[in-house]
């Protein structure tokens, strides 16, 4: 009968998966950011090369009429109630506010230093109705974090961000799904790169800690703001490192994202 040997093969984990329809469609231009509008079941794409926001309907699986803008629209985000879309205009000191009911476009100007060739980069709306906007001073390699209060319509520079109010030219950001926390990473302070956490409940940036060990990290957050994923490193809400994914099946390169429930 020959010789029989027993080999330990380890364990197998079976995960119940949910297969969802996948749709692939072309994007003709560079898309720096997108936002999903659950109430209208559409996705907004910033399209700076065409000076507009493109809109893709998931219901009809086709592009709707775009929202025409100006000054290279870059970062974008929905208000908490979903009635308006905020767009950072890269070649401007203005934030565009689009009424999604009638597509009327209003602008809010931030009092930036015009001598330093300023522009807006990214925007995130928090649960307290405050829009946090990162700015860039072209050719300087630095920027700032500004706040626009959608309720009081006041605006101010956040001096608690970065180094005495000065941030880097690029600031990767990840906001919790419920708008309770926002992670900002200073992208030239490497390595490791310094992270700041804005807490909505206290309206402060009081949490600081080391994050990625490379420039241009990919960042995401869960729904509650209790977890942040920075490249292959998972942090809690206070930027304490929980674990690093080093499995051969985890390949750093493309973007990564946390599922809403973490």
C-alpha positions in Angstrom: 0.0 0.0 0.0 3.0 2.3 0.3 3.7 4.9 3.0 1.1 7.3 4.3 2.1 10.6 5.7 0.0 13.4 7.4 0.8 17.0 6.7 -0.5 20.0 8.7 -2.0 22.4 6.1 -3.1 25.1 8.5 -6.6 26.6 8.7 -9.0 28.0 6.2 -11.3 30.9 6.8 -14.6 31.0 4.9 -16.2 34.5 4.5 -19.8 34.9 3.4 -19.5 37.3 0.5 -22.1 39.5 -1.2 -21.8 39.8 -5.0 -23.0 43.2 -6.3 -23.3 44.3 -9.9 -20.2 46.0 -11.3 -20.4 48.7 -13.9 -17.4 50.0 -15.8 -17.6 53.3 -17.7 -15.0 55.6 -19.2 -13.7 58.8 -17.7 -12.2 61.0 -20.3 -10.4 63.4 -18.0 -8.4 63.4 -14.8 -10.8 63.0 -11.8 -9.2 64.2 -8.6 -12.3 63.6 -6.4 -15.8 62.1 -6.4 -18.7 62.1 -4.0 -21.8 59.8 -3.9 -25.2 61.4 -3.4 -27.4 58.7 -1.9 -30.6 60.7 -2.1 -30.3 61.2 -5.8 -28.3 58.0 -6.5 -25.7 59.8 -8.5 -21.9 60.3 -8.3 -20.3 63.7 -8.7 -16.8 63.8 -10.3 -14.7 66.9 -10.3 -13.4 67.6 -13.8 -10.9 70.5 -13.6 -9.7 70.1 -17.3 -13.3 70.6 -18.5 -14.1 73.3 -15.8 -17.1 71.3 -14.6 -18.6 68.7 -12.2 -19.6 65.6 -14.1 -22.6 63.6 -12.9 -23.2 59.9 -13.4 -26.6 58.4 -12.6 -26.4 54.9 -11.1 -30.1 54.5 -11.9 -29.8 55.1 -15.6 -26.2 54.1 -15.8 -25.4 57.1 -17.9 -24.0 60.6 -17.5 -26.4 63.4 -16.8 -25.9 67.0 -17.8 -22.8 68.4 -16.0 -22.6 71.4 -13.8 -20.5 74.0 -15.5 -18.0 75.9 -13.3 -14.7 77.8 -13.7 -11.2 78.1 -12.2 -10.5 74.3 -12.2 -12.9 72.6 -9.7 -10.9 70.2 -7.6 -12.0 69.0 -4.2 -15.8 68.5 -3.5 -18.1 67.4 -0.8 -21.8 67.3 0.0 -23.4 69.2 2.8 -24.7 67.1 5.7 -28.3 67.5 4.5 -27.4 66.7 0.9 -29.0 69.9 -0.5 -25.8 71.5 -1.7 -22.4 70.5 -3.2 -19.3 72.4 -2.2 -16.4 72.6 -4.7 -12.9 74.0 -4.1 -11.8 76.1 -7.0 -8.1 75.5 -7.6 -7.3 78.7 -9.5 -9.3 80.9 -7.2 -9.7 81.9 -3.6 -13.4 81.0 -3.8 -15.5 78.0 -2.7 -18.4 77.2 -5.0 -21.7 76.3 -3.3 -24.0 74.5 -5.7 -27.7 74.3 -4.9 -28.6 70.8 -6.1 -32.3 71.6 -6.4 -31.9 74.3 -9.1 -28.1 74.2 -9.8 -27.6 77.8 -8.8 -23.9 78.4 -8.1 -22.9 80.8 -5.3 -19.3 81.5 -4.2 -17.6 82.3 -0.9 -14.3 84.0 -1.0 -11.6 83.3 1.5 -9.2 86.1 2.5 -6.0 84.5 1.4 -2.7 86.2 0.8 -2.9 87.1 -2.9 0.8 87.8 -3.1 1.5 84.1 -2.7 -0.6 82.9 -5.7 -3.2 81.0 -3.6 -5.8 78.5 -4.5 -8.2 76.0 -2.9 -7.5 72.3 -2.9 -9.8 70.0 -0.9 -13.0 70.5 1.2 -14.7 68.4 3.8 -18.0 69.2 5.5 -18.3 68.2 9.1 -21.3 67.2 11.2 -21.3 70.7 12.9 -21.9 72.4 9.6 -18.3 73.6 9.2 -16.5 73.1 5.9 -12.8 72.6 6.3 -10.9 73.7 3.3 -7.2 73.1 2.5 -5.4 75.8 0.5 -2.2 75.9 -1.6 0.3 78.6 -2.2 1.6 77.7 -5.7 5.4 77.7 -5.9 5.8 78.0 -2.1 5.0 74.3 -1.2 2.8 75.3 1.7 -0.8 76.0 2.4 -3.3 76.6 5.2 -6.5 75.1 6.6 -9.6 77.4 6.5 -13.0 77.0 8.0 -16.3 78.2 6.5 -19.3 77.9 8.8 -22.3 77.1 6.7 -24.6 78.2 9.5 -23.2 81.6 10.4 -21.4 82.1 7.1 -18.3 83.1 9.0 -14.8 82.1 7.8 -11.5 81.9 9.6 -8.0 80.4 9.3 -7.4 77.4 11.6 -4.3 78.2 13.5 -4.4 74.9 15.4 -3.6 73.0 12.2 -0.1 72.2 10.9 2.8 74.2 12.2 1.3 77.3 13.8 -1.4 77.4 11.1 0.8 76.5 8.1 0.2 73.2 6.4 1.9 71.4 3.5 1.0 72.0 -0.2 -0.7 68.6 -0.3 -2.8 67.4 2.7 -4.4 63.9 2.3 -7.6 63.8 4.3 -10.2 61.2 5.5 -13.4 62.1 7.1 -15.6 59.8 9.2 -18.8 58.9 7.5 -20.9 60.6 10.2 -18.7 63.7 10.1 -17.4 63.4 13.7 -13.7 63.3 12.9 -11.3 64.3 10.2 -7.8 63.0 9.7 -5.3 65.4 8.0 -1.8 64.4 7.1 1.1 66.9 6.5 2.6 65.5 3.4 6.2 66.7 3.5 7.0 65.9 7.1 8.4 62.5 6.5 9.1 60.1 7.9 6.8 59.3 9.5 4.4 61.9 8.4 2.5 63.8 11.0 -1.3 63.3 11.3 -3.8 65.7 12.9 -7.4 64.7 13.9 -10.1 67.4 13.9 -12.9 66.5 16.5 -16.3 67.9 15.6 -17.7 67.7 19.2 -15.0 70.0 20.6 -14.2 71.9 17.3 -10.5 71.4 17.9 -7.5 69.8 16.4 -6.1 68.3 19.6 -4.8 64.9 18.4 -1.4 64.6 16.7 0.7 61.6 16.0 2.9 59.8 13.5 1.3 58.0 10.6 2.6 56.9 7.2 6.2 56.2 6.3 6.0 57.5 2.8 4.8 60.6 0.8 1.3 60.7 -0.6 -0.3 58.1 1.5 -3.8 56.7 0.8 -6.2 57.4 3.7 -9.7 56.4 4.6 -12.0 56.3 7.7 -14.9 54.2 8.9 -18.4 55.5 9.5 -18.0 56.3 13.2 -14.5 57.8 13.1 -13.1 55.1 15.4 -10.7 53.8 12.7 -8.3 55.3 10.1 -6.5 53.3 7.5 -3.3 55.0 6.2 -1.7 52.8 3.5 -1.1 49.5 5.3 -1.4 50.8 8.8 -4.6 50.9 10.9 -5.0 53.5 13.6 -7.7 54.2 16.2 -9.5 57.5 16.6 -6.5 58.9 18.6 -3.9 57.8 16.1 -2.7 54.9 18.1 -1.3 52.2 15.8 -3.5 49.1 16.0 -1.9 46.9 13.4 0.1 46.9 10.2 -1.0 44.7 7.3 2.1 42.8 6.1 0.5 39.8 4.5 1.7 38.9 1.0 -1.9 39.2 -0.1 -1.9 42.9 0.8 -0.2 44.8 -2.0 0.4 48.5 -1.4 0.1 50.5 -4.6 -3.5 51.4 -5.4 -6.0 53.2 -3.1 -7.4 51.3 -0.1 -10.5 52.0 1.9 -12.2 51.0 5.1 -15.7 49.5 4.9 -18.1 51.8 6.8 -18.5 49.4 9.7 -14.7 49.0 10.1 
